[in-house]
């Protein structure tokens, strides 16, 4: 396919957190996309440059090795993709919440797909624009010693449970969040305490800024992370939460 673009590289975007949906069933050749190894989350390709050809190969699911890892900006979009994989026979599915703040070369997959002439409802299922809504691409790896994986959710169960999610910086504020029925064990677990324990077990520390961003993300509340002097500020449409460095 000839790629019609005169832009050398797509512009990078900023993302504080991303949700990666992985199928770890190695017998499922079509959907297996496990990236985890002793060194971290490693893409299958090693190209140092971001080319339109490699972007197109990644977005059209050619199975050709590319240097990108796909994430979703929103928890709901990750849950939709998880369901898509399960309904097509995927098993051993997990959702990884990954801290992306400060990582270079993050790209808006939907914008790139549009530039590559992907279309809504395309006759070619590999080139459907709607498949890449709220998707972002990271060029490169997430290494183990970066400690960026904040939580790992099991995702094989299509049954959905809704949990009341408390915010530790403002206990009076609660929101509902939905999880796969097997994501939190036992079912009566307090999701806040589970997330805190999970973060500490994976990163070794309790980072309240990252926890605040993660909580808002799984509750479906858009937020922005700002650095104002000696403070990190998580801002939503309703209020802002400030944390000292």
Buried (B, 14 or more C-beta within 10 A) or exposed (E): EEEEEEEEEBEBBEBBBBBBBBBBBEEBEEBBBEBBEEEBBBBBBEBEEBBBEBBBBBBBBEEEBBBBBBBBBBBBBBBBBBBEBBEEEBBBBBBBBBBBBEBEBBBBBBBBBBBBBBEEEBEEEEBBBEBBBBBBBBBBBBEBEBBBBBBBBBBBBEEEBEBEBBBEBEEEEBBEBBBBBBBBEEEEBBBBEBBBBBBEEBBEEEBBBBBBBBBBBBBEBEBBBEEEEEBBBBBBEEEEBBBEE
